[in-house]
Amino acid sequence: MLEKNSTSHQSQTENDYCDGVIHFGNVDWWYHNRGHASVRMATRLAKRVPTVWINSIGMRMPVPGKTEIAWARYWRKLKSLTRGLKRDPETGLYIYSPIFVPRYSPAMLNFNGWLLSLQVKIVCWRLKIKHPSAIVSMPTMTPAVERGKWVKVVFDRCDDFTTLPEADKDQVWALEKRLLEISNAAAYVHEGLMERELGLVKESVLIGHGVDFDQFVAARPIEGQRAPIPESMRNLPKPIIGFYGGMDEYRMDVELMIKIARHIHPGTLVLIGPKQMDLSRVLAEKNVKHIAQVSPKDLAVHAAHFDVGIIPFLQNEFNEMCNPTKLKEYLALGYPIVVMKLPAFQAHESLIYTANSHDKFLVRIDKALKENDPSLIEKRRAAVSGSSWDKVAARVAELLAVPIETCRL
């Protein structure tokens, strides 16, 4: 620890730092995609200081007949609520499933804020966290954050939630604006969103995404054998065109995925990740293989056996402000990548294949499969070799006032 000149000075200096982090999350640890950027940051923060991931309380009420897999959403959330406070033995991250009322009127959001704030205080008491900082990824948790006493508050600005289907756009923006006003900083992954909100928060920081570079490179070396193929991917007809990550109806282009499957037949379209939408029409294609969620550490081993990595996203308002973590991971693997044209991909357009229509996407896949330029592998890897989640987490830890000397490894 740093030397202190006096007792009063010591107390003042220590209070400038947090002794724990509460991460108000945007996904549920127990059934969503754990490869999300916010989760990657949280697991690394947990190596530095006690960190609690508060499972998402959602943004909208699933409506049977309107919201995809509504009943499945109810059931999985009920199961999550029974878990209470748990600790992940691998990362050391604490996970808490809060009790809340799944209603999103202003009155109920304020009630849930009071209820969630009370639960967070109890969790902090149990874990002996006296001076917490908060990082917030979900705007519906704003009323809870406003009730807390924090060393620092950071808005994890990972998406523009006003564009989420079925959400109340005006209400969501009001919550986001309140959160920007009370935050010490906002950490952005999309430059366009940051520029749009300059002046609304004390400090704006473009943190971008990291990548577990060495892990992905090792899984698919230029020379030598790739990582052993997982059992779930053995004997699949080639070529293998693959995607992994969270699959939501407002992100994924179902019609495009069906066309891809038919276009590459008898090759295989592999989809890896939790089903957060109705995939029945896609899975009806006989050459589509779905693999349930795999842990981040096993992701590279699976993705290494794609012949082409794809991002078949809708060109909609929500995706205009997205920045998929998988792009840097695909680049680290070195193979051809085909994406629908979106702002987040512009910086790497010379290294990937972009399309503005379904027909062009299929043509780009054909071109990617014929690629025969080994130098592109090195160029793709060089583009992301300096990125790492440890660097991203270190910058976020600084914003949260996590003591540099603190390390729980």
N, C-alpha and C positions, 0 to 999 in steps of 0.2 A: 504493500500500500504506500501511497505517497506520504511523506512526512508532513505533520501538521504542527503549527507553531503554538497553538493553544487549544483548550477544550472547546471554547465557543467557535473558533475557526474550524475545528474538526467537525463539529456538529453541522455547521453551515455547509461545509464542503460535501459531507456525506449526503445531506439532504438534496444536493444538486443531482444526485444519481438515484436510479431506481434499484430496488432489490428484487424485482420480479416484473414480468410482462404479462398483461392480459391481452390476448389476441381475440377480438370479436370477429369470428370467422365468417366467410361467405359460402362455405360448404359444410356438410356434416361429415366428420371424420369417418363415421361408421359405414357410410354407403356411397359417398361421392368420390370423385377423382382425387387421390392423394398426390398426384403429380402437379396439382395447381400451384402456381407461383407463390401464393400466400402460404400454402402449407410448406413449401420448400423453405421459405424464410423462417417460418415458425419453428420447424425442426432444428434449424441451425441456431436460432436464438436460444433454444432450450439447452444447447451446449454451453452457453455463456452464463445464463441466469435462469432461475425457475420461471417457466413459461406455461401459461394455461391457454389452450385453444377452446374457445366457447363456440360450440356448434351453432350453425346458422339457425335463425328463427324465421327465415324465408322473407319473401317480398310480396307474395300474393297467396290467396287461398285457392288451392286446386279445386276445380269445379268438374264433377263427373259429367262427361258428355262434351265438355269444352276444353278442359286441360288434359293433355295426354297422360296416360297411366295415373290418373288421379287417385284411384283406390290404392295402388301400389305405393304412391307417395305417402298416403295416410299411414299405411301399415309400417313402412320402414321408419317413419318418424316416431311412431309409437314404440317400436322396438328400441330406437336410439334413446328415448327418454328414460327407459328402464336402467340404463347403464350408469347414470349419475356421473361421479368423478372417477376417472381411471387414469392410469399412467402407462404410456406406451413403453415397454421395456427396451425397445431398440433405440429409440431417439431420446427418451427421457422426458418427452413432452406430456404434460397433463392434458387430458381431454375432458371437458364438462358438457353434458347435455342438459341445457336449462329447461325448466318448466315455464311454459308460456301459453297464452291464449292465441290460437291461430286466426286472429282477426286483425285487419289492418286499417281500421278507421283511426282518425286522430286520437280519439278518446282511448281506444284499446292500445294504440302504440304507446301512449303515455302510461297506461296501466302496466303494460309489459316492461316499459322502461323502469318503473318503480320496482316491479317484481324481479327483473333481471339484475338491477343494481343491488338489491338485497342479497340475492344468491351469490353475486360476485364478492360481496363483502364477506360472506361466510366462507367461500372458497379461499380468499386471501387469508382469513383468520386460521383456517385449517392448515394452510401451507406456510404460515408465519411470514407472509409478505406484507410488510408495513408501508412501503413506499413504492407502489406499483406505477408503471407507465402503461398506457393503452395504445394498441394499434388496432384500427377499425377498418374492416373490409366490407361491412354490410350497413347501409344507411339506416335500416330499420332499428338498429341498435343505438342510434343517436340519443334517444331519450335516456337510456341507461348510462351512456358515457357522460352526459350532461350532469348527472347526479353524483358522479364519482369525484374523488380527489386524487389527482394524478400528478406525477412528476412531469411527464410529457404526454401529449396526445399526438399520434400520427395517423392521418387518413391514408390507408392503403388504397390508392385510387386505381384499381385494377380494371374497372369497367364503367361504362356509362349506364347506370341502372334505369335511367328515365326511359330508355328504349326497350326495356324488357316487356314482352307481350303480357297483357292482362294486368300490368301494374299501373297504378295511378300516377301518371307522369308528373303532374303538378305537385302532388304530395311527396313523391320521391325526390324531386328537385329541391323542395323546401327542406327536406331532411338532409340532403347532401350539402346544401348551402349552410345550414346550421352547423353541420360537422366541419365544413371548411373554416367557418368563423371561429370555432372553439379550438381547432387544432393548432399545434405549434408548427406543423409541417404537413404537406401532402406529398406522398411518394408515388410517382407516376410511372407507368410502363409504356404509355403512348404519348408521343410528343404533341400530337394534335389536341388531345384532351387537356394537356398541361397548358398549352398556349391559350386555349379557350377560357381557362379559369385563372389566368394570371391576375393577381391583385385581390383575389377572393380569399387567400390564405396567407399567413405570415411568411411562409417559405415554401417554394415549389421546387421539388427535386426529381429529376428524371433518373430513375434507378435502372430501368430496363429489366432484362431477364438474365439469369445465369445459365450455365450448363455444366453438368458433371462430365467435363470434356474427356478426361483420361478414361473414364468408365466406358463412354460410347466409342472412343477410338479403339480401345482394347477389344471390344466386342466384334469389331469389323476391321481388322488390320489390312493394309494395302497388300502386304505379303504375309503368307502363312494362313492358317485356318481361322475361320470365324469361331466365335463362342459356340459350344454345342447347341444344336437346335432343340428347343423345348419340346416335350412330348406332344403338347397341344398343336404344334405346327409341323409335325413329321408327316411325310408322305402327302403333303398338299401339292396339287398340280401347279406347275409354274407357268407363267411368271406369278409372283406374289406381289400384289399391289396392296399397300397397307396404310392404315390410319390407327392412331391410338389417342386416348384422352376422353374427357367428358363428352357425351353425346346428348345434346339438348335440341329440342325442336326449333328453337330460335337461332341455333348455330348451323346445324347440319342440313345439307340439301339432299333430301331423300330421293327426289327424282334423279339427281345426278348420280347418286350412289347406285341406284338400280341400273342406270345406263352404263356405268363403269363395269359393273358385274357382267352384264350381257356382252359388253364390248370385248372384255379380256377372256371370255370363256374359250377354252376350258381352264384357263388360269384361275387364280383364287384371289378374291377380295377379302382381306383379313381386317377385322375391326376389333380393337382391343380396348376395353374399358367398361365401366358400369353403364347399364341401360337406363338412361334418364329420359328416354322418349320411346315412342312406339316404333320399334324397328321391324315389325312383323312383315311389312312389304319388302324390305330389303333382304331379310333373312329367308324369305320365300324363294329367293334365287338359289339354285342348288350349289353354286360355286362361291357362296359367301360363308365365311367362317367367323363366328363371334367368339371371342375369348373374354371371360369376365375380368374384372379389375386385377391387375398384377401390381406388386409393390414397385416403387420407383427404382429400387436396386436391381429388379429383374427386367425392367423395361428395355434396357439396352440390348439384353440378350435376345429378347423377342424381336425387337425392331431391326436388329442386325440382319435378319433373314428376309427382309423386304427387298424386292428388286427395285421398287419405286415407292417413295413415301408420298402420300397425298394429303391435302387439306381441302376437302370438298365442302367449303363453307358457303352459306348463302351470302349473296351480296346485298346485305340489308343494313339498316341504321345501327343495329346493335354491333354487328361485326365491323362496321366502319371504325369503331374505336377499340377493337380488340387487338391483342398482340400475343398470339399463341406461343407458349413456351416450347412447343414441339419443333418449331422451325429451326431454332439453334441446335436442337438435338439431332434433327435430320441432317443439318449441315455438318455436325461433328461426325456423323456416320459416313458422310461423304457421297452417298448415292444420289441419283437424280430425284428431284422433288417437283411435283406438279401441284399448283395451287390456283384457286380462284383469285383474281386480281383484287387486292385490298390494300389500303394505305400502309399497313404494318409490314408488307412484304416488299415495298418499293426499294428499300436500301439494299436488298439482296437480289434484285431482278436479274442481274448478270449471271447469277449462279443457279437460278431456278427457272422452271418453266411456268409462266403465268398464262391464264386464260380468262376471257371475258364472256364466254358462253359455254354451254354443255358440249357442243360439237367441237369447239376448239380445245376443251379440256381433254377429250378423247384423243384428238390429234396429238396433243402434247404428251400424253401417255405413250403413244406409239413412238414418238421421237425420243422420249426419255429411255425407252427400252432398247433403242438402237444406239444410245450414247456410247462412244468408244474413245474417250479422251481422258486418260489417267490424270492429267494435270488438273482437271476439274475437282478431283477428290481433294488434292492438296489445297486448292484455292478455297474450297468450301470450308475445310477445316481451319485454314489460316484466318478466315473471316470471323471465327468464333473462339479461337484458341485463347484469347485473353479474357474471355468471360468466365465467371464462376459464381455459383450461388454463395460461396463463402464471402466473396467481395460484396455482393448485393446485401447479404445479411449484415456484414460489418458496417455498411453505410446506414442501414436501417437501425442497427444497434446504437450507432452514434446519435441519430435523430431521437431515439428513445431514451438517451442518457443512461445506457447500460455501461457500468464501469469497465474500463479497458482491462483492468487487472482480473476481473471475474471470469473464471473459466471452470466449467463443470465436467470437462472431459476426464 
